[in-house]
Amino acid sequence: MTNPPGERRVLLNDFAAQWREVGPDVHAAVERVGASGWYVLGEETRRFERRLGEAWGLPFVVGVASGMDALEIALRCLGLSAGEKVLTTPLSAFATTLAAMRGGAVPVFVDTDETGLMDLSLAREALRADPSIRFLVPVHLYGHSLDLAELESLAGEFGVAVVEDCAQAIGARSGGRAVGTVGAAAALSFYPTKNLGAMGDGGAVATPSPEVDRKARALRNYGQSARYVHDESGLNSRLDEIHAAILSTALLPRLEAWTGRRRAIAARYREALRGAAVDLPPVPEGSESVWHLFPVLVDDGRRDDFMQHLRTRQIEAGVHYPVLIPDQRALRQYGRWEVRGGLSRARRYAAGEVSLPIHPHLSDDDVGRVIEAVRDWRCGC
Ligand SMILES: *Cc1c(COP(=O)(O)O)cnc(C)c1O
């Protein structure tokens, strides 16, 4: 079937549709902050931190300026210093590794498993082989949860400080527990495309530890522990009141419904795309995913053809991620990193992953169009 001309594009993210839903509540939040006359680190930030902590089940949440800052601050709170090794995944947003680099660390990479997430048995081997690795930054990629019991046991057995990168996975669970609750700290991003996406940058550190909470509060504010007292060189990384207000009264209250919609779309895709010419990668065992992205895999060399086909059907798609982190020039220039073993499974994702639209404002009709387009694809290569 060919497209009627002028057919509405199916977008990867539909911020205009989100605005139609949240706009009035955002206006009210802005009005509240404007009238309060208090714009940085005030009551709105405290309230949002409290509400997010309640929703997440973690006692301490510290609002910061971005997800990347949240990772850096969490690592530094746990004692990261220059030259320390940080075990992480080669398949993620570059920010995951960049945060460790900013702390002066040596990133160490192991391959993913077939789900695209860090292979925790390879992580175990790396930790066993090298006791100088004292930090672990696993990523709950695509909105899936890694095996949290296994993460917890790695932390206990090897005494590593775990910072869970939850930027894509707020609300995801595994074994009855929420991501972010087994590490010493967790990092969250409110970048607009994320499941709890604000209208600009923002992030948060979450932790069960009052000590990490105290340090993170200092580090986000120039390392200030009391007024005009700087015991550490911190960052300027504060979540401002406008964003805290928007997040707590316009966005966070909708997250559960939005996640439900993402899950319904994922279930429909997984049912309807069986037997299509793309592979549906497995989901980590036990993961109750929040489907930040919906990854499919196509064979090496066919991605351009598939994406071109989707474009002719007015469907936008993405790639997460086309280049592995250890292949990035910025890391090469930094000069310090280690790769343990081959990265062939991560490379399969880098070569063949395509993310289909799965945001909560897709209509049933949009989802049907994506399914039909994927099912109709035969590689012209
Ligand atoms: C988005 C993202 C980050 C970085 O968050 P920012 O708010 O953009 O700094 C880190 N890790 C992962 C997995 C992400 O998806």
The ligand as an SDF file (V2000), in Angstrom:
LIG
                    3D

 15 15  0  0  0  0  0  0  0  0999 V2000
   20.4250   10.5460   28.2410 C   0  0  0  0  0  0  0  0  0  0  0  0
   21.3590    9.6340   28.8920 C   0  0  0  0  0  0  0  0  0  0  0  0
   22.4020   10.0960   29.7010 C   0  0  0  0  0  0  0  0  0  0  0  0
   22.7300   11.5470   29.8480 C   0  0  0  0  0  0  0  0  0  0  0  0
   21.6980   12.3450   30.3220 O   0  0  0  0  0  0  0  0  0  0  0  0
   21.7320   13.9320   30.0070 P   0  0  0  0  0  0  0  0  0  0  0  0
   20.6240   14.4680   30.8420 O   0  0  0  0  0  0  0  0  0  0  0  0
   21.5170   14.0870   28.5540 O   0  0  0  0  0  0  0  0  0  0  0  0
   23.0610   14.4300   30.4330 O   0  0  0  0  0  0  0  0  0  0  0  0
   23.2000    9.1650   30.3370 C   0  0  0  0  0  0  0  0  0  0  0  0
   22.9940    7.8550   30.1810 N   0  0  0  0  0  0  0  0  0  0  0  0
   22.0170    7.3700   29.3980 C   0  0  0  0  0  0  0  0  0  0  0  0
   21.8380    5.8940   29.2790 C   0  0  0  0  0  0  0  0  0  0  0  0
   21.1660    8.2440   28.7090 C   0  0  0  0  0  0  0  0  0  0  0  0
   20.2060    7.7520   27.9230 O   0  0  0  0  0  0  0  0  0  0  0  0
  1  2  1  0
  2  3  1  0
  2 14  2  0
  3  4  1  0
  3 10  2  0
  4  5  1  0
  5  6  1  0
  6  7  2  0
  6  8  1  0
  6  9  1  0
 10 11  1  0
 11 12  2  0
 12 13  1  0
 12 14  1  0
 14 15  1  0
M  END
$$$$
